[in-house]
Amino acid sequence: MNANMLFVVVSLSIVLCVAGVLIWVLLRQRQMATTASQAKANAKVYREQILDLDHEHESGHISDEEWQQSRDELSMRLLEDTSAVDDPAAKKEKPAMWTAVILAMALPLSSMGLYMWLGEPDGLNPMAVKAPEKVDQPELLKMAESLALKLEAKPDNLQGWVMLGRTYRSLEKYEASLKAYDRALKLTADDDLNIERIEVMAMQRQGNFDGEPWRVIRDILQRDPQHYAALLMAGSASYASGQYPDALKYWQQARKPLAADNPDVPGLDNAIATVQEKLGLPVKQDSASAAKGAAGSVLSLTGQVTISAAFKDKVSPNDVVFVYATPANGERMPLAIFKTTVAQLPLNFTLDDTTAMTPDRKLSAAGEAFVKVRVSKSGNAIPQSGDLSGSLGPVKVGSKGLKLEIKDQIP
């Protein structure tokens, strides 16, 4: 018996088994589940999944980002599926005799017919199977919008507002995310939540922590000099602005109280080693390889940036020029960036891990990226109407001789 025939036989057997179970369920008399009882059952399942997810995160099997995103999605579904009110009384459902008879005949026949029409037995070949996308963005957006409507009716739901903010952040809808965090902070003056909010603000500004983000960080550290999340964010903000001694100070202070088995230790040690390498300081042996990957990677993007003749009379020598790379998956926060002025054009550029905004987001690990340039008269990191721009890609990280031209204007 060849593989395809075996697949058909096994599939038919499974269909028959499923049909048998459905028929047995339909023929027996049973209580109908109430809406609320079903909600309770759903809640139990979601809570068990959340506990399993937390266990995987504590064991170091998944990253902080994957854990947070998966936990938010599960929690959102829990909120949506547990809002029902109990029905007055459970009802007895009569055996569905005719339904059972129809299922007994139709299910096997329709299943096999559908498979013969649409099926692809060669799909059993592992090489032919493609991995699904990690996140269904349209479905996640739909869930977020549904949650937002429910929260307008119940505005005192702190957990809901936090989850909505995190979800919009993962969808890169930063303005909506900030509004959700603002609603949450009206219900609680929580420093950790405030740190999440300013992180979103910095992401919206493409890594710029000037102004409110730095003010919030300093206020929190003034109240609590050992606040872990604030120290991490202060290190990231210092690193993003090229203040490497300050970044080292903040990250070392955050690292000091952590136990050796803390899941944050490897990433924090890598960040510290990266800054030490940049400052020419000795790096511990167990962190040297991490630092080499972060600060001395051969994977880079090189080329020349020029400005179109049509726009040369619209710029002045002191206008700020941002050259940066963003992930090919569509995220807008740069992996690497540097700033210059129009006076330096045409300019040969190099983007690599030494120009990363934060050590945990490396160009060398991206595979592919978009290379972009933007001219800003205001020097603002946030794109504005009237800014001049240019873009290439996606290109493979490691590409050389790229020709990046400033030839467009943001409406």
Secondary structure by P-SEA (a helix, b strand, c coil): ccaaaaaaaaaaaaaaaaaaaaaaaaabbbbbbcaaaaaaaaaaaaaaaaaaaaaaaaaccccaaaaaaaaaaaaaaaaaacccccccbbbbbccaaaaaaaaaccaaaaaaaaaaaccccccccccccccccccaaaaaaaaaaaaaaaaaacccaaaaaaaaaaaaaaacaaaaaaaaaaaaaaacccaaaaaaaaaaaaaaaccccccaaaaaaaaaaaaccccaaaaaaaaaaaaaacaaaaaaaaaaaaaccccccccaaaaaaaaaaaaaaaacccccccaaaaaaaaccccbbbbbbbbbcccccccccccbbbbbbccccccccccccccccccccccbbbbbccccccccccccccccbbbbbbbbbccccccccccccccccccccccccbbbbbcccccc
